[in-house]
Amino acid sequence: MSGRNRGPPVHEALPYGRGLGQVPHPALLEEMRESQFGRGPRPLPPHPAIIEEHLAAQHQEIQGLLIDNQRLAATHVALKQELEAAQHELQRMAHIAGSIHAENDIQMREVYEKSMKMEADLRAGEAMRAELLQVGADIRKLNAARQELTGQVQAYTQDLTRATGDLQQVPALKGEIESMKQELQRARAAIEYEKKGYAENYEHGQAMEKNLISMARELEKLRAEIANVEKRARAAAAVGNQGMFSLLRTQGELEFFLK
């Protein structure tokens, strides 16, 4: 209640000092100070019972304030402890959050690595699927080739069967070959004989050709001579029939010889 003291400082001594009895209540001192500075007419002092009641009320109020203060202090301590506990809990939660974040990062990294591995496995599966398709196509080609080879083997088997049958006929074929060889030898001998006869005939023909050439040359000479004789005969037509007959006979002989 000292906040009510808005007056100037007191320079005069109060009527109550040390050793003069009990110091009055500050409210009474305030009233005395107000009356001392001439703030209106001085009222009558309150009754002691009222003062005691007022003091008791103030004491009770002070006790309540003290209790409230103690309660507030306890509350402050409790709140401080709760604050410290909350801060500790926050630190623990921050640590846990950091651990959880790190663990989440690790899990995310693991999930990412697993996803990458699964993607690689998927690509490998696609490649394997394509390879399996290619293998299936190759198998179909091989089956077709096997069927073709089977057909060829069957054809070769038939050829072998025919060849085996032909081999069984080899002795007869050998006999035919021997007979053909003999025929060939006889034909060769005949051809050699014919060659010799042809050579002789060719030589004879060559000689005859030479003779014919010589005779043709002689004939040409004779014809030239006959032409000359005819010229002379026509020139000497007047000689007589005897000369003409001789000339004609000579010409006939020559023509006969030439034939």
C-alpha positions in Angstrom: 0.0 0.0 0.0 3.1 2.1 -0.1 2.3 2.8 -3.7 -0.3 5.3 -2.6 2.4 7.6 -1.2 2.3 10.2 -3.9 3.0 13.2 -1.6 6.3 15.0 -1.2 9.0 13.6 1.0 8.5 14.1 4.8 11.1 16.4 6.2 9.7 16.7 9.7 9.9 14.0 12.3 6.9 11.9 13.0 5.3 12.1 16.4 6.1 8.5 16.9 9.8 7.5 17.2 11.8 4.7 18.5 11.1 3.8 22.1 7.8 5.7 22.2 5.5 2.8 21.8 4.1 0.8 18.9 4.4 2.3 15.5 0.9 2.9 14.1 -0.3 1.3 10.9 0.9 2.9 7.7 -2.7 3.9 6.8 -2.8 5.9 10.0 0.5 7.5 9.2 -0.8 8.3 5.7 -3.9 10.0 7.2 -1.7 11.9 9.7 0.6 13.0 6.9 -2.4 14.2 4.8 -3.8 16.1 7.7 -0.4 17.6 8.5 -0.1 19.1 5.0 -3.5 20.7 5.1 -5.5 18.5 2.9 -8.8 19.4 4.2 -10.1 19.1 7.7 -8.7 16.4 9.8 -11.1 13.5 10.2 -11.7 11.6 13.3 -9.4 8.7 13.9 -10.9 5.3 13.2 -12.0 3.1 16.0 -9.4 0.6 17.2 -11.7 -2.3 16.5 -12.0 -1.2 12.9 -8.3 -0.9 12.7 -7.8 -4.3 14.1 -10.4 -5.7 11.8 -8.6 -3.9 8.9 -5.3 -5.2 10.0 -6.7 -8.8 10.4 -8.1 -8.6 6.9 -4.8 -7.3 5.6 -3.0 -10.1 7.5 -5.3 -12.7 6.1 -4.8 -11.2 2.6 -1.1 -11.3 3.2 -1.2 -14.9 4.3 -3.3 -15.7 1.2 -0.8 -13.9 -0.9 2.0 -15.8 0.8 0.2 -19.1 0.2 -0.5 -18.1 -3.4 3.2 -17.1 -3.7 4.3 -20.4 -2.3 1.8 -22.1 -4.7 3.1 -20.1 -7.6 6.7 -20.9 -6.5 5.9 -24.6 -6.4 4.0 -24.2 -9.7 7.1 -22.4 -11.1 9.4 -25.1 -9.9 7.0 -27.8 -11.3 6.7 -25.9 -14.6 10.5 -25.4 -14.7 10.9 -29.1 -14.1 8.2 -29.9 -16.7 10.0 -27.5 -19.0 13.3 -29.2 -18.5 11.6 -32.5 -18.9 9.9 -31.2 -22.0 13.3 -29.9 -23.3 14.9 -33.3 -22.5 12.0 -35.0 -24.2 12.3 -32.7 -27.2 16.0 -33.4 -27.4 15.2 -37.1 -27.1 12.5 -36.8 -29.7 14.9 -34.8 -31.9 17.5 -37.6 -31.5 14.9 -40.2 -32.2 13.7 -38.1 -35.2 17.3 -37.9 -36.4 17.6 -41.7 -35.9 14.3 -42.3 -37.6 15.3 -39.9 -40.5 18.6 -41.7 -40.8 16.8 -45.0 -40.7 14.3 -43.8 -43.2 17.1 -42.7 -45.4 18.7 -46.1 -45.1 15.3 -47.8 -45.8 14.7 -45.4 -48.8 18.2 -46.2 -50.1 17.5 -49.9 -49.6 14.2 -49.6 -51.3 15.8 -47.6 -54.2 18.5 -50.2 -54.5 15.9 -53.0 -54.5 13.9 -51.1 -57.1 17.0 -50.7 -59.2 17.8 -54.4 -58.8 14.2 -55.3 -59.6 14.4 -53.1 -62.7 17.7 -54.7 -63.7 16.1 -58.1 -63.1 13.1 -57.1 -65.2 15.4 -56.0 -68.0 17.3 -59.3 -67.6 13.9 -61.1 -67.7 12.9 -59.2 -70.9 16.3 -60.2 -72.4 15.8 -63.8 -71.3 12.3 -63.7 -72.7 13.6 -62.5 -76.0 16.4 -65.1 -75.9 13.8 -67.8 -75.1 11.7 -66.6 -78.1 14.8 -66.8 -80.3 15.6 -70.3 -78.9 12.0 -71.3 -79.7 12.5 -70.0 -83.3 15.8 -71.9 -83.5 14.2 -75.1 -82.2 11.4 -74.8 -84.9 14.1 -74.2 -87.5 16.0 -77.3 -86.2 12.9 -79.3 -86.3 12.3 -78.3 -89.9 15.9 -79.1 -90.7 15.6 -82.5 -88.9 12.5 -83.3 -90.9 14.3 -82.3 -94.1 17.3 -84.4 -93.0 15.0 -87.3 -92.2 13.6 -87.1 -95.7 17.1 -87.0 -97.2 18.1 -90.0 -95.0 15.0 -91.9 -96.3 16.0 -91.0 -99.9 19.6 -92.0 -99.2 18.3 -95.3 -97.7 16.2 -95.9 -100.9 19.3 -95.1 -103.0 21.4 -97.5 -100.9 18.7 -100.2 -101.3 18.8 -99.7 -105.1 22.6 -99.6 -105.0 22.6 -102.9 -103.0 20.3 -104.4 -105.7 22.7 -103.1 -108.3 25.7 -104.6 -106.5 23.9 -108.0 -106.7 23.9 -107.6 -110.4 27.6 -106.8 -110.5 28.7 -110.3 -111.6 26.3 -110.2 -114.6 27.5 -106.7 -115.4 31.1 -107.9 -115.2 30.3 -110.6 -117.7 28.7 -108.1 -120.0 31.8 -105.8 -119.6 34.1 -108.6 -120.5 32.1 -109.4 -123.6 32.0 -105.7 -124.4 35.8 -105.6 -124.0 36.2 -108.5 -126.4 33.9 -106.8 -128.9 35.9 -103.7 -128.4 39.1 -105.5 -129.1 37.7 -107.1 -132.2 36.4 -103.6 -133.3 39.9 -102.2 -132.7 41.5 -104.9 -134.7 39.0 -104.3 -137.5 39.6 -100.6 -137.3 43.4 -101.2 -137.5 42.9 -103.4 -140.5 40.7 -100.8 -142.1 43.3 -98.2 -141.3 45.9 -100.2 -143.0 43.7 -100.8 -146.0 42.7 -97.2 -146.1 46.4 -96.2 -146.0 47.2 -98.5 -148.9 44.2 -97.3 -150.8 45.1 -93.7 -149.9 48.7 -94.3 -151.2 47.2 -95.9 -154.4 44.8 -93.0 -154.8 47.6 -90.5 -154.4 49.6 -92.3 -157.1 46.5 -92.4 -159.3 45.9 -88.7 -158.6 49.4 -87.9 -159.7 49.0 -90.0 -162.8 45.7 -88.3 -163.6 47.3 -84.9 -163.1 50.1 -85.9 -165.5 47.6 -87.3 -167.9 45.5 -84.1 -167.7 48.6 -82.1 -168.4 49.4 -84.4 -171.4 45.8 -84.0 -172.5 46.1 -80.3 -172.4 49.2 -80.5 -174.5 47.5 -82.9 -176.9 44.5 -80.6 -177.1 46.8 -77.7 -177.9 48.5 -79.8 -180.5 45.2 -80.9 -181.9 44.1 -77.3 -182.1 47.3 -76.5 -183.9 46.7 -79.4 -186.2 43.2 -78.4 -186.9 44.4 -74.9 -187.7 46.9 -76.4 -190.1 44.3 -78.8 -191.5 41.9 -75.9 -192.2 44.7 -74.1 -193.8 45.6 -77.1 -195.9 42.0 -78.2 -196.7 42.7 -78.2 -200.3 45.4 -80.9 -200.0 43.0 -83.7 -200.5 40.7 -86.3 -199.0 43.6 -88.6 -198.1 45.2 -86.0 -195.8 41.9 -85.3 -194.2 41.2 -89.0 -193.5 44.6 -89.4 -191.9 44.0 -86.4 -189.7 40.6 -87.6 -188.6 42.0 -91.0 -187.8 44.7 -89.5 -185.7 42.2 -87.4 -183.8 40.0 -90.4 -183.2 43.0 -92.3 -181.8 43.9 -89.5 -179.5 40.3 -89.2 -178.2 40.1 -92.9 -177.5 43.4 -92.8 -175.7 42.2 -89.9 -173.6 39.1 -91.7 -172.7 
